């Protein structure tokens, strides 16, 4: 692969990771439990840390937390901004700021590029799809 092809692939990967990240927030704001589940790799090593919560591990348990959040009629929408993405091999990392009911939260979403061998439980997911493997949201501490 030439340097130009490599640079183009890197830009395409970054764009695809950002699109996957936008789909995550769209699923959240639509309160779409099924879409949220489809965005995650179905694996035992996925993790999620919601604000003020402990680490949740494994696809089933992570999805239970999202189901509880997304079916809560009082759950406010999220605005995600100041996104910064980078791709390192088959891992995409998006960091940014969520605003939930006026409360600023810093968030990191980590994606893994799917490969056929990884997709035994995501059988309908095409290769090279970016799937979530980790979400972490924490309130911003004000030190001023």
N, C-alpha and C positions, 0 to 999 in steps of 0.2 A: 504494500500500500504506500502510495506516495505521500509526501508531507501534506499536500493539498487535500488529498482524500482523507487523510487522518484528521486534519483540522475540520473538514466538513462533517465527518462522522462524529467528532466530539461535539460540535454545535448541534447536530441532530439528536444526539443522546441527551444533551442538556435540555433541549426543547421538549423531548419526550418525557423526561423526568418532571419538568414543570407542568406539562399537561396532565400527568398522572396525579400530581399534587393538587392541581385545580379540581380534578375529578373527586378527590378526597373531600375537599371543602364543599363541593356541590352536593355530594351525597350527604354530608353532614347537614347542610342547610335545607335540603329537601327531606330530611329525616328518613332517608331511604336505607333501611336496614340491609336489604339484599344487595344493593349497590355497594354499601360499605363493606360487606363480607367479601364481595367479588374483587375488591381492590387490594385485599390482603393475601399474601401467600399462605396457603393452608399447610402450615407446618408447626411442629412443636417448638421451634426456636424463635417464633415471632414474639415480640414484647411490646407492651404499651404502659406508659406512665401518664395517667391523667393528673391534672393539678390536685395537690394535696392527697394523693393516693400512692399506694405502694405499686411495685412492679407487678404487672399481670403477664403471665407467660402462656403460650400456646394459643393456637387459632381459636379453639372453642371458648376458652375463658376470655380472651380478648374480645371476641364477638359478643359475649354476654355483657361486657361492660358497655360496648357501643349500643347494643339493643336497649339497655336501661337508659342510656343518655338520649338516644334518638326517639324513644317512645315517651319520654317525659314531656308532657304538654307545656311545662314551664321552662324548658330548655331554650335559652335565647340563641339567636343566629350567631355565627362567627364571621368576622371579617378578617381575612388574612392579607397581610401586606409586608412590604420590605423583604420580599423573598429573595434568597440567594441560593443558587444551586450549583453543585459541582458533581462531576461524575468521575469515579475512580474505578476503572475496569467495569465490572458488572454491578457496582454499587453506586447509587445516586443519593445524594444528601441534600435536603432542602431545609434551610433554617429561615426563620422569619418571626413575625409578630402576629399573634392572634389578638383580637379585641372581642371579648365576650361580655356583653352587658356593661360596656364601658371599662372593663377590667383588662389591662394589658397583660398578655401572657406570651412568653417566648416559647417557640415550638421548634422541634426538630423532627423531620420525617425522613426515614431512611428506606430506600427502595432497593430491591434486588432485581436485576434483569432475569426474566424467566428463561429457562432452558428446558427442553423436553424431559430431561432426566429429573428436573426439579418439580415437574408438574403432575405427579401421580394423582394428587388430590385436586389440582386445578386443571382437570382434563380438557376443559373447553377453552382454556387460555392459550392463545398463540405464543410461539417462541418470541423472545425479545419484547415481551410486555413487562413494564416496570410495576412490580407488586410491592406493597408495603411490607416491611419486616419489623419496623419499629416506629412508634410515635411517642414523643415526650413533650408535654406541656407543663410549664412552671410559671407561676405568677412572677412578675417583675418586682424585684425589691428596689424600693426607692431609698437611696443612700444620701440624697441631698438634704 
